[in-house]
Each structure stands twice: as C-alpha cells, then as structure tokens.
Amino acid sequence: MAKGIAEGGVIAGKEEAFPRFTGGELGEFIDEANKLLEIGERTSIAQACEKFYKVTEEIIKILAEEHLLVEWRDAEKIGRWTTPLLHRAVRKLRHIECELIREAWADAWFLHTSGFHENQLGAEEVLDYISNIKNLVAWFNRRKTQHSSVCNASELKF
C-alpha cells in the first residue's frame, strides 16, 4: 500500500522506494558485523565492513528524509542515492544534528572502500574504525526513543 510523506513514504503517493531499517534492525546489523569480525576470515571481515557502512548509510538517509533535505528529494526523483548525494547530506546533517554524523560517515566510508571493496583491512584495523559508528547507532536509537538530540560522543561510549 502506498504511503504519504508523513508515513515515511515518497512523494505523490508512490510505493515506498526506500525501505528503512528499524532501530532493532540497525542493532541486528551491528551484531552481525561483530560476529563476522570474530570469525576473522578475509571475506567475513569485508562483509562486516559493509554492514557497518550500511548502518551508517541508512541513518543518514533516514535523517535526510526527516529534515526534508534537497538531497533526499533528489534521491527520490532519480530513484536511488548516489555517493555525491550522501556526502552532501552528511555535510548538512552534521550542522543540523551533530558532528558525530560526519565522524561516523568518514569511518564508514573508509570501511566501505578499504575494507569491503579493496578488502585490505584486518579485524584489528576494522576495530579502530567502528566506535563512532556504534556511537551513532546508540545516539540515533536514543534520539528516536527519548526524543533527545544530545549528540555528545563522550556520553554515548558504546
């Protein structure tokens, strides 16, 4: 069934083009990524990197939609998110919400490119890049449940 913008759908009553993760699904992705890291095999590490990236990407898309950013509207028009749209959304969201968004995105992008696409990272290296991502998920879930916009990384240590 079609949803309107207020229900998380898309413009003009089209079918929902960008299904969103729930808070629980974000947590499940983080748990799966952690398990894959524990396995420690090259392909498992690459998959873990992509899961950490995907969680961060989804939060950015959700926030872009909530704030009705031009980047969200552009993604709706063309039917997908592009890398430049994501980068521009992050640049705006860090000022609207908090710097943690940019920090987590930078780490997620590194994991996506070096860890997933290039498959050049070991488990120990990946561990150096996931704290901001986990803090972003914690902040996002707290924000949704407690309507709190506090985005202080020192208060969110995962």
C-alpha positions, 0 to 999 in steps of 0.5 A: 500500500502506498504511503504519504510523506508523513508515513515515511513514504515518497512523494505523490503517493508512490510505493515506498522506494526506500525501505528503512531499517528499524532501530532493532534492525540497525542493532541486528546489523551491528551484531552481525558485523561483530560476529563476522569480525570474530570469525576473522576470515578475509571475506567475513571481515569485508562483509562486516565492513559493509554492514557497518557502512550500511548502518551508517548509510541508512541513518543518514538517509533516514535523517535526510528524509526527516529534515526534508533535505534537497538531497533526499528529494533528489534521491527520490526523483532519480530513484536511488542515492548516489555517493555525491548525494550522501556526502552532501547530506552528511555535510548538512546533517552534521550542522543540523544534528551533530558532528558525530554524523560526519565522524561516523560517515568518514569511518564508514566510508573508509570501511566501505572502500578499504575494507569491503571493496579493496578488502585490505583491512584486518579485524584489528584495523576494522576495530579502530574504525567502528566506535563512532559508528556504534556511537551513532547507532546508540545516539540515533536509537536514543534520539528516536526513543527519548526524543533527545538530540544530545549528540555528545560522543563522550556520553554515548561510549558504546 
